[in-house]
Amino acid sequence: MALGSVLAGGTLGNMIPPSTGLVVYGILAEVSIGRLLIGGIFPGLLAAFMFILWIIIAVQHNPELAPLPAPSAWMERLLALRKVGGMLLVMVAVFGSIYTGVATITEAATVGCFVTFLIAVFSRKLSLRKLQQSLVDTALMCAMIFLLLTSVMLFSRFLNFCGFTRGLVEFIIGTGVSRWMILAGIYLACIILGCIVDPTSLMLLIVPIFFPIAMGLKFDPIWFGIMSVIMIQIGLITPPVGLCVYALHGVSNAPVERCFTSALPPFIMWLIVVLLLTAFPGIAIWLPSTM
């Protein structure tokens, strides 16, 4: 139960905003990043609900999986919220400014940085050394991401100029196969590739190829981006090379076999979420449509 819960939360991390995968997808596909981030909220909450449902059912079946903790007073619980109050404030400031249209996605990032800076100052946890290290880490990360994005954009332009993208779309649509069968093939490819490639690299690889196909099949670009991130995340907990599973093994020292076994319930829950979002795409695209 403990291992499976950690894996479930780990895969959920790239779905709930701020999601690196959705940001990278938005840049490559030239889709509104703000709408993508807002669109990921309900699917992420749906996945979290499914994980909670799995835990409730499992514990009801076998109460020994989750022994009851010592009771705590409501005042203790309320005081404990102070530890996450700053994080909640940053989330409200960032997503509130995006959703209401007060700030663009770039401006909202600046709002988040400024609010975080104020929290660090007022909590007296900010020093000149920490500020310097934060700026250096940010510069290194931005340099790495922009280098990757530049390379992938060149790759995407090359595919377009040589006619590969257009030819592939025409070939697939010309086969007469149902678009849902093609979508299932894309899902399967993302899961298999997700077993051996990290999420950001995989997103950079698949978007130039799969995005034109999805647009040719008349799928919503916001919905397809969210589904792409979900399928990549599922691949991280599937054998033979589920990267999240091996990371969990390294941290917990639990046997690899046990880590992969614990990944089965989150994997099933994610598949149910995929089926629900495929059958009811409005779960993902309704909230962005109200912006």
Beta strands, then each sheet from edge to edge (+ up, - down):
end
